[in-house]
Amino acid sequence: MKFTLQHKDKASVARTGIISTAHGDIKTPIFMPVGTQGTVKGVHQHELSESVQAQIILGNTYHLYLRPGTEILQKAGGLHRFIHWGKPILTDSGGYQVYSLKGMRKITEEGVRFQSHIDGSKHFFSPESVMDIQRIIGADIVMAFDECTPYPCEYKYARNSMHMTHRWLKRCIGRMNATDPVYGYEQTFSPIVQGSTYPDLRKESAEFIAAQDQDMNAIGGLSVGEPHEDMYAMTELVCGILPADKPRYLMGVGLPENILESIALGIDMFDCVLPSRNARHGLLYTKNGLINIKNAKWQDDFTPIDEGSPAPTSRHHTKAYLRHLFKVEELLAGQIATLHNLSFFLWLVSESRRKIEEGTFYNWKTEMVKSVSQRL
């Protein structure tokens, strides 16, 4: 992988760049639609590529390990071939899913024993096995196995967890260095900064991760319920330590306003389930704020879902029609809404790139944060 910095904002530390991978280039800042189980729910791959204009999607090691399983994925030639997606893929290591399985898992120094949420069967993840699984999945970007701490989190637990994550990281790096890619193309490995919302722990973790000298770095353990102010403070602190010549990925973030503020702090990559998950419940993100399309106020609104949107579905279908589809529970409702939301998020980062290149990002960002935070 190669990261080329292109432009820097004059009034913030926002920047644009290009990440080059075996499956194509990624222009940053970028948002990654979440395709947890080998699909972004309700959206065809050609729609992701052409309508949404996604440059990279995210898969999840935990879910793909359980279904369809590594044997099927290897027979298929990896996830790219299995799902017919020719662009880059990033796989989350499953650390967040382990965090969410409270009551069904036991964390030790060796790794995590857990029960499947599907059938209760017992499994074990170690840093080494998770690297092996991600080798078989074949993602372009492979994430370290870490523990994502909850919020709030006691200082002692956060410190102990962070140190264990650092020890696991060394084991992940060792495994990656001792193994070869399964399908003949390079896979990039990314460590993850932890430390909850404690500045001294975040500083220590960021310094440790930077010292590993990997090709990119990620920030985890945020967007788990902490106030937005704490998220931004930790992000700013960590971005000031992580090397500027490598991509920075803020995991699981988030809302449009979170993305804009974090771009201004120096983040390059984002992912979140909100645009697709909320779309299935009728919540639409627009330049003017959040719409609940199920509300009666939209029943005779024959204006486009989002005039000027890059997505044809948003320009060609009216609010009244989409509301009707949700009320009669047509499957097309969730599909149109998902395409709209993902297109909006990709437009948001694309427009951020353009504004950074123009030198007008900061003032535009300030106004956009006010606008997208509204409920219509």
Secondary structure, 3 states (H helix, E strand, C coil): CEEEEEEECCCCCCEEEEEEECCEEEEECEEECECCCCCCCCCCHHHHHHCCCCCCEEEEHHHHHHCCCHHHHHHHCCHHHHHCCCCCEEEECCHHHHHHCCCCEEECCCCEEEECCCCCCEEEECHHHHHHHHHHHCCCEEECCCCCCCCCCCHHHHHHHHHHHHHHHHHHHHHHHHCCCCCCCCCEEECEECCCCCHHHHHHHHHHHHHCCCCCEEECCCCCCCCHHHHHHHHHHHHCCCCCCCCEEECCCCCHHHHHHHHHCCCCEEECCHHHHHHCCCEEEECCEEEECCCHHHCCCCCECCCCCCCHHHHHCEHHHHHHHHHCCCHHHHHHHHHHHHHHHHHHHHHHHHHHHHCCHHHHHHHHHHHHCCEC
